[in-house]
Amino acid sequence: MDKKIIGYILMGAGVLLSALSYPAIRTMLKVPIPSAIKDIYIIIAGVAAILAGAFFAFKNQSAEQPKEVPIYEGTGKNRKVVAIQRIGKE
C-alpha cells in the first residue's frame, strides 16, 4: 500500500480515538471502553496516531534535487558558464 494512504488512515484513526476520549461521544456512538483505560491515555494515543499519520502522508518522497553541472566556454580566467546541464535523478 502507498505510504500516503497509510498516513491518511492513521490520521483518521487518530481523530476517531481523540473523539472517543469524550464520554458524551462514547455514549452517543454506544462504544464501550473499559473503565481501566483513562481518557487521557485515549487522547495521547489519538494524538500519536495523528502525528504518525501526518509524517507518512506529508513526507516528501523525493527530497533530493537533481544534480546540475555547469558547461564552460574558454579556458583559465576567461572561462564563462554558458549553460547548465541537469543530470537526471539517480
CYANA upper distance limits for C-alpha pairs under 8 A (distance plus 0.5 A):
  1 MET  CA      5 ILE  CA      7.57
  1 MET  CA      6 ILE  CA      7.63
  2 ASP  CA      6 ILE  CA      7.04
  3 LYS  CA      7 GLY  CA      6.58
  3 LYS  CA     56 PHE  CA      6.30
  3 LYS  CA     57 ALA  CA      7.08
  4 LYS  CA      8 TYR  CA      6.88
  4 LYS  CA     56 PHE  CA      6.30
  4 LYS  CA     57 ALA  CA      4.67
  4 LYS  CA     58 PHE  CA      7.70
  5 ILE  CA      9 ILE  CA      6.74
  5 ILE  CA     57 ALA  CA      7.43
  6 ILE  CA     10 LEU  CA      6.65
  6 ILE  CA     53 GLY  CA      7.57
  6 ILE  CA     56 PHE  CA      7.57
  6 ILE  CA     57 ALA  CA      7.80
  7 GLY  CA     11 MET  CA      6.66
  7 GLY  CA     52 ALA  CA      7.60
  7 GLY  CA     53 GLY  CA      4.30
  7 GLY  CA     54 ALA  CA      6.46
  7 GLY  CA     55 PHE  CA      7.56
  7 GLY  CA     56 PHE  CA      5.13
  7 GLY  CA     57 ALA  CA      4.88
  8 TYR  CA     12 GLY  CA      6.66
  8 TYR  CA     53 GLY  CA      6.40
  8 TYR  CA     54 ALA  CA      7.84
  8 TYR  CA     57 ALA  CA      6.56
  9 ILE  CA     13 ALA  CA      6.69
  9 ILE  CA     53 GLY  CA      7.63
 10 LEU  CA     14 GLY  CA      6.59
 10 LEU  CA     49 ALA  CA      6.13
 10 LEU  CA     50 ILE  CA      6.78
 10 LEU  CA     52 ALA  CA      7.53
 10 LEU  CA     53 GLY  CA      5.14
 11 MET  CA     15 VAL  CA      6.76
 11 MET  CA     49 ALA  CA      6.49
 11 MET  CA     50 ILE  CA      4.76
 11 MET  CA     51 LEU  CA      7.82
 11 MET  CA     52 ALA  CA      8.00
 11 MET  CA     53 GLY  CA      5.22
 11 MET  CA     54 ALA  CA      7.06
 12 GLY  CA     16 LEU  CA      6.71
 12 GLY  CA     50 ILE  CA      7.88
 13 ALA  CA     17 LEU  CA      6.58
 13 ALA  CA     46 GLY  CA      7.73
 13 ALA  CA     49 ALA  CA      7.38
 13 ALA  CA     50 ILE  CA      8.07
 14 GLY  CA     18 SER  CA      6.56
 14 GLY  CA     45 ALA  CA      7.68
 14 GLY  CA     46 GLY  CA      4.47
 14 GLY  CA     47 VAL  CA      6.52
 14 GLY  CA     48 ALA  CA      7.70
 14 GLY  CA     49 ALA  CA      5.15
 14 GLY  CA     50 ILE  CA      5.29
 15 VAL  CA     19 ALA  CA      6.62
 15 VAL  CA     46 GLY  CA      6.68
 15 VAL  CA     47 VAL  CA      8.20
 15 VAL  CA     50 ILE  CA      7.31
 16 LEU  CA     20 LEU  CA      6.67
 16 LEU  CA     46 GLY  CA      7.84
 17 LEU  CA     21 SER  CA      7.02
 17 LEU  CA     42 ILE  CA      6.78
 17 LEU  CA     43 ILE  CA      7.30
 17 LEU  CA     45 ALA  CA      7.66
 17 LEU  CA     46 GLY  CA      5.31
 18 SER  CA     22 TYR  CA      8.26
 18 SER  CA     42 ILE  CA      6.97
 18 SER  CA     43 ILE  CA      5.41
 18 SER  CA     44 ILE  CA      8.45
 18 SER  CA     45 ALA  CA      8.24
 18 SER  CA     46 GLY  CA      5.30
 18 SER  CA     47 VAL  CA      7.47
 19 ALA  CA     25 ILE  CA      7.31
 20 LEU  CA     25 ILE  CA      6.58
 20 LEU  CA     26 ARG  CA      6.09
 20 LEU  CA     42 ILE  CA      8.01
 21 SER  CA     25 ILE  CA      8.39
 21 SER  CA     26 ARG  CA      8.03
 21 SER  CA     39 ASP  CA      5.49
 21 SER  CA     40 ILE  CA      7.85
 21 SER  CA     42 ILE  CA      6.07
 21 SER  CA     43 ILE  CA      6.44
 22 TYR  CA     26 ARG  CA      6.97
 22 TYR  CA     39 ASP  CA      7.73
 23 PRO  CA     27 THR  CA      6.72
 24 ALA  CA     28 MET  CA      6.65
 25 ILE  CA     29 LEU  CA      6.57
 26 ARG  CA     30 LYS  CA      6.15
 26 ARG  CA     31 VAL  CA      5.74
 26 ARG  CA     32 PRO  CA      7.64
 27 THR  CA     31 VAL  CA      7.10
 33 ILE  CA     37 ILE  CA      7.80
 37 ILE  CA     41 TYR  CA      7.33
 37 ILE  CA     42 ILE  CA      8.02
 38 LYS  CA     42 ILE  CA      7.34
 39 ASP  CA     43 ILE  CA      6.83
 40 ILE  CA     44 ILE  CA      6.68
 41 TYR  CA     45 ALA  CA      6.65
 42 ILE  CA     46 GLY  CA      6.62
 43 ILE  CA     47 VAL  CA      6.65
 44 ILE  CA     48 ALA  CA      6.58
 45 ALA  CA     49 ALA  CA      6.64
 46 GLY  CA     50 ILE  CA      6.72
 47 VAL  CA     51 LEU  CA      6.68
 48 ALA  CA     52 ALA  CA      6.62
 49 ALA  CA     53 GLY  CA      6.46
 50 ILE  CA     54 ALA  CA      6.58
 51 LEU  CA     55 PHE  CA      6.70
 52 ALA  CA     56 PHE  CA      6.93
 53 GLY  CA     57 ALA  CA      6.44
 54 ALA  CA     58 PHE  CA      6.25
 54 ALA  CA     59 LYS  CA      8.30
 55 PHE  CA     59 LYS  CA      6.09
 65 GLN  CA     89 LYS  CA      8.19
 66 PRO  CA     86 ARG  CA      7.32
 66 PRO  CA     87 ILE  CA      6.78
 66 PRO  CA     88 GLY  CA      6.38
 66 PRO  CA     89 LYS  CA      5.66
 67 LYS  CA     86 ARG  CA      6.51
 67 LYS  CA     87 ILE  CA      5.88
 67 LYS  CA     88 GLY  CA      7.59
 67 LYS  CA     89 LYS  CA      7.85
 68 GLU  CA     84 ILE  CA      6.84
 68 GLU  CA     85 GLN  CA      6.11
 68 GLU  CA     86 ARG  CA      4.92
 68 GLU  CA     87 ILE  CA      6.37
 69 VAL  CA     84 ILE  CA      6.13
 69 VAL  CA     85 GLN  CA      5.70
 69 VAL  CA     86 ARG  CA      6.84
 69 VAL  CA     87 ILE  CA      7.83
 70 PRO  CA     81 VAL  CA      6.76
 70 PRO  CA     82 VAL  CA      8.17
 70 PRO  CA     83 ALA  CA      6.50
 70 PRO  CA     84 ILE  CA      4.89
 70 PRO  CA     85 GLN  CA      6.64
 71 ILE  CA     81 VAL  CA      6.23
 71 ILE  CA     82 VAL  CA      6.41
 71 ILE  CA     83 ALA  CA      5.65
 71 ILE  CA     84 ILE  CA      6.21
 71 ILE  CA     85 GLN  CA      7.39
 72 TYR  CA     79 ARG  CA      6.73
 72 TYR  CA     80 LYS  CA      5.92
 72 TYR  CA     81 VAL  CA      5.01
 72 TYR  CA     82 VAL  CA      6.24
 72 TYR  CA     83 ALA  CA      7.77
 73 GLU  CA     79 ARG  CA      6.01
 73 GLU  CA     80 LYS  CA      5.87
 73 GLU  CA     81 VAL  CA      6.90
 73 GLU  CA     82 VAL  CA      6.89
 74 GLY  CA     78 ASN  CA      6.27
 74 GLY  CA     79 ARG  CA      4.89
 74 GLY  CA     80 LYS  CA      7.06
 75 THR  CA     79 ARG  CA      5.31
